[in-house]
């Protein structure tokens, strides 16, 4: 069953001339029109239909056969969370992007949706500028999030087998610095699919886990605080949203706050966190590259980098720094990644020491943490 779900999650290759079919579920006529107009700026995307609530949406899925569904949260008759539960049960291959508001309630419900299996989310920004500005912002954010689930003709080689990936990775790391140092820190980079993945693996770490963990999850402010609180309630380790000066200590998981890069610095034998709002890297703030580079500078080869599900290539340059210092690097495999962009970039560059399904990541971290 797990293997079947993993295969359904993998990036689908479109056929020549095929367009991505999108269905918009929102009780606001205005939002439906704006979303449709934004998406249809991309000729590869076709909006095939609408629904004003979850009940109507479920009825129309088999009629319209969408590839992606944009889903509002608060709707009459059946809200987005309830509809999402039905979708994950009855249409597991249908990709779902939630629409959220930048409020405490909106962020909390969105995190619940991501835990229930939503693939990604978009924050509504209507009304905070001209219609043209709002439309441009929505288009720039939404189109890449719809396209990320698909591979287009002539975009590159087809899905690699695990054996091929492992072989390529092994070749890539041959000849680099041998592992002689026990890791003293774990650094994790993650994006699309992250809240669900972190919620699945971090609670399996025991309270006795001997290393500090630092995480960059691509999320806006407020979302990262609520994610840290949610994880803290389910983990044996202490999970916090990082602050300036937070100590990097065993037993603590520090999550980079939204809109701030997170670095580490060493002073008189102690390592602490420094936050800044320097320019975005890889269109992100926080960025995985920023954290990984600073981990390499402070810890050298005594670090373990982990790159999990996410869109884009953030983390790749930072991994290059880690590998040059002799650190170990793990990457999530394609079959269990919501999006294999970030870990895939590391694997294809030959920089992963091991390519693992999500449920094998924590056991491997524990194995490495416990031995040289």
Secondary structure, 3 states (H helix, E strand, C coil): CHHHHHHHHCCEECCCCCCEEEEEECCCHHHHHHHHHHHCCCCCEEEEEEECCHHHHHHHHHHHCCCEEEECCCCCCCCHHHHHHHHHHHCCCCEEEEEECCCHHHHHHHHHHHHHCCCEEEECCCCCCCHHHHHHHHHHHHHHHHHCCEECCCCCCCCCCHHHHHHHHHHHHCCCCCCCCCCCEEEEEECCCHHHHHHHHHHHCCCCCCCEEEEEECCCCCHHHHHHHHHHHHCCCEEEECCCCCECCCCEEEECCCCCEEEEEEECCEEEEEEECCCCECCECCCHHHHHHHHHHHHCCCCEEEECCECCCCCHHHHHHHHHCCCEEEEECCCCCCCEHHHHHHHHCCCCCEEECHHHHHHHHHHHHCCC
